[in-house]
Amino acid sequence: MIRFEHVTKRYADGTTAVDDLSFEVAEGELVTLVGPSGCGKTTTMKMVNRLVEPTSGRILLGGEDIAAADPVQLRRRIGYVIQQVGLFPHKTVLENTATVPQLVGTPKAAARARAAELLELVGLDPSVYGGRYPAQLSGGQRQRVGVARALAADPPVLLMDEPFGAVDPVVRERLQNEFLALQKTVRKTILLVTHDLEEAVRLGDRIAVYGAGTIEQFDRPAAVLGAPANAYVASFVGADRGLKRLAVTPVRAADLEPADGTAPEATVPLGSSLREALAALLRQDAGRIGVADPESGRLAGVLTPQGVHRALRRAESAEDGGS
């Protein structure tokens, strides 16, 4: 869906923001761009909707070179979510959300109906929040409106620049969970810029780890954490990358022990991340938690600390074997 072909951005003062960048984002894939400030990740994203023009190379969207597209029309086809949201303060939540559909010619009534559907989808009852103004919302609520507005014209591509960076850690985690659930429904092609490795790992189908204007590694989160491509990536992901793997390693049936007729006090669904499972495990005195089949609701077995260790070793072995 998005393809960079040898893209370079060099400014008049000689600064090279990105250098010979080539990568591809598949349709429906969520790719996170992560790296320190000034590494070129935001420049990369802004070149997709031509807020920044490349010096050389090509960017293709759906197989078409965006250089040939009208910038205004291109931007109306791409959802854009930024950290500070950018809502119009003088417009209600419903009016803000309906802005883009009306700009592309959707009749007002249909645009407002679409806006109401999307507010519902992001967890904001339009009958409660639709008539409010941005100043009457919390930071997390404004961020939800920003996501709804970006989706309002049903764009195939969504660009997100530090979308959850302006809220506190508790709200951020909740918004991340809600966004992942939403992505399962809408399946957009997404580029998400973040400086937070844990956010990149948690949200991305694949991660692009930036150095100075170049991508040092582009792979699945578990591969980046388990097999850093070079010393720079190893340093960036940190010595505790084994712990970060907890967030990207699911609990599988092979990690469990038989329930043996026990009735565990706590349960998590099969497929939950080891991070979620370990958090639940640490809250229990019994030293084990139940793991349920999410479809049948039946107990699939119990997870113990030894099971968590086995799961991590299994994930490491899979990465070493290239599977």
N, C-alpha and C positions, 0 to 999 in steps of 0.2 A: 504493500500500500504506500509506504514512504521509502524512497531510496535516495541515498546520498552517493554521488559518484565523484570522487576526487575533489571535494569541496574545500576551498580555502577562503578565509576572510582575513584580509590585510587592510589595516586602516592607513590613512594618509601619513601618520607619524611613524609608520614602519612597524607598528605593533601587529603581530599575527595572532588573531583570536582563536582561529581553528586552522589546522594545517593538513591538507590532503585527506579529508575525512571521507571514508567510504563505509557505509553500513546500510542495512535494510530492516524495516519493521514490517512484519507480516500483518495482514488484515486481522483485526480483532485482538492484536497483541498489545500488551501494556509493557512498554520499555521505560525503565527509569535511567536518567542521566545523573550520575553522582560524581562529585569531586569537590575540591576546595574552591574558594572564591577566586574568580579570574581565570578559571581553567578552560572556559569556552562553552560550557554546557548551555547556558541561557542564550548565547549567541547562536548556537546550533538550533535551538528550538525556534528562535525568532526568525531564522532564515526560512523556516517552513511556511510561515504566513507572510513573508516578505516585509516584515518590520525591519529586518536587516537584509541587505542584498549581498550575495556572495561575490567575492572578487573573481573567482574562477570555479569551474566544475558545474555540475548539474544536480538539481533536486527534482525528483519525479514524484508526483502524487497520483496514484492510480494509473501509472504508466505515462502520464503527461508531464512535460517539462513545465514547471510553474513559472518560469521566466516569460512564457508566452501568455500567461493568464493576466487578466486585469486584477491588480492588487486588491481593490475594494471587493470585487465579486469573489475573489479567492478567500478573503478573510470571512466573508459571510457564509462560506461553506465549511469553515473550520471553527470548532468551539475553542474558546480561550478562557482559561481560569488562572487568575493571578493571586498572589498572597494577600493583597489588600482588597480583593474582590472587585472593587471599582463599580459598585452599584450607583445609580443616579439617586442622589439624596432627596430630590423633589418628587420622585415617582414612588408609587406603592410597590410592594413586593410583586404583586401580580403584574403590574405595568412593566416593572424591570424585567421580569421573566419573559414577557410577551414582546419585548423590544425587537429582537432579531427576526422572528417570524413576520412581524409587520414590515420591517425594512425590506424583506425579500418578497413582499407582495401578498402575504397571507391576510385575508379579511380580518378585521379587528375581532369579531366575535369568535372566529376559529382560532386566532392567535391566543386569545384569553382562555379559551377552553383547553388548548394545548398547554398553556402555562399552568393552569390549575392541575392538570394531570401530572405534570412534572414536579410540581410542589408536593403533591401527594407521594410521588415516587421517592423523593428525597426526605420524606418524613416530616413535611410541614403541611398541616391541614390548611387548604386554601381558604376555608371559611373562617379560620382563626387568624392566619397570618397574611392572607392575600391583601387585606386593606391596610396593613401596617407599613410604616416607612422604615428604611434601613436603620435609622438611629434608634428605633424601638426594638431592635433585635440584638441578641447576643452575638459574639464573634463567630461561634459555631453555626448559629442560624444564618448569619450573613454568608458564611462560606457555602452552606447548602444552597442558598438562593443563587450564588455564583455558579455552582455546578448545574443547577436547573436551567439557568439562563443560557449556559454554554451548550446545553443539550436541546434547547427549544426548537431550533431549526433542523433537528435530526442530522447533524453533521457526521460524516464518516470518520473524521479525525478530530481528536481532542488534544489540545496542548495545555499543559498544566505547569505553572511556574511557582514552585514552593507553595502549593495550594493550602497546606495545613500548617504552615510555619507561624502564623499569627495567633494561634490559639494555644492554651495551656496543654501540658502533656496528657492529662486525662481526657480532655475533649478531643485532642488530636487522635488518640488511639480509637476513640469511639467513631470519629469521622472516617478514619482509615477503614475500620470494619464495615461501616455503612457503604463506603465507596466500593470496596471489594464486592460486596453483595450486589450493589447497583451494576457494576461492570459485568457480572454474570448474566444480568438481564439485558443490558443494552449492547454489550460486546463491541465497543468502539475501539478503533486503533488509537493508542494513546502514547504520547511522549510526555513524561513527567520529570521535571527538573527538581532535584533536591540536594542539599548538602549533607543530609542525614542518612548515613549508611543503613541504619536499622530500618528506616522508612523505605529505602530503596529495595532492601532485601525482602521486606514484608509485602510490598505492593507489586514488584516487577515480575513479569514472566521471564524477562531477561534484564540484565544490568549492563550499562556502559560505564565503566570506570575511567574517568578522565584524568590525564596528567596535565601537561601544559599545552593545551590546544589539540591534543591527540587522544584517541581512545586506547588505553593500555590493555584493557580486557573487555570483551563483550560476550557474555555467556549467561547461563542460568545462575540464579543466586547461589544454589548449593555448590556449583562448580567454582564460582568466584571465591567463596569462603573456603571450600575444601582444597582447591588447587589453584592458588594465585598464579597468574601468568609470569610475574617477575617480582623483583624485590620491592619495587614501588607499590604494586598492588598489595603485596603481603603486609607492607608497612601501613598502607591506607586502611585495610580491613582490620588490622590490629592483631595483637597476640591472643586476644580472646575470641578469635573467629570461630573456635569450636563451640563456644557458648552461643554465638549468633546463629549457628546452624540449627539450634533448637527451633528457631522461628520458621525454618524452611523444610524441616523434616517431619513428615506426617507419621502418626501412629498407625501401624499396620497390624493385622491379625498375628503375624509371625512374632511380634514383639510381646505378645500377651501370654499370661499363664492361665490355666483353667480356673474358672470361678469356684468350683468345688462346692456349690450350694450356698456360697456366701452371698450376703446382700450388702454390697458396698454402700457407704454413706454418700459418696460422691461419684458421679459418672461424667465422662466426656464422650463425645461421638467418635467413632472410628474415623480416621482421617484428620482429626484435630492435629495441630502442630504440637511437637514435643514441648514447646514453650508453654502452651496452654495447659497441657497435661501435667507438666512438672509443677506449674503454679498450683494446680488443684491438688496434686500429690503432697506438696509441702504444707498444705492446710489441714491435712488429715493425720491423726495420730496412728492410724492402723498401718501406715506404710504401704498402702495400695489403694488404687481407685478402680472403679469399674469402667469398662469401655463398651459402649453400646453400638449396635448396628444402627445407623441413622435411618435406614429404610424400614426395618421391622421393629426397631425399638428394643430388641432383645439384647441381653448381655452377651457380648462376644468373648469376654474374658476379663482379666484384671491386669493392670499395669503396676509394676513395682519399680524401685530405683534401678534394679538390675535390668529390667526391661528397657528403661530409658537408655542405659548404657549400651545395651545390645542394638537398639535402634540407631544410635549415633554411629556405632562401629559399622553397622550394615550400610548406612548412608555413605560413610567414608569409603568402604570397600566398593560400592557401586560407582562412585566417582573415580576411584583409582582404576576400575575396570573399564571406564568410559561408557557405562550404561546409564 
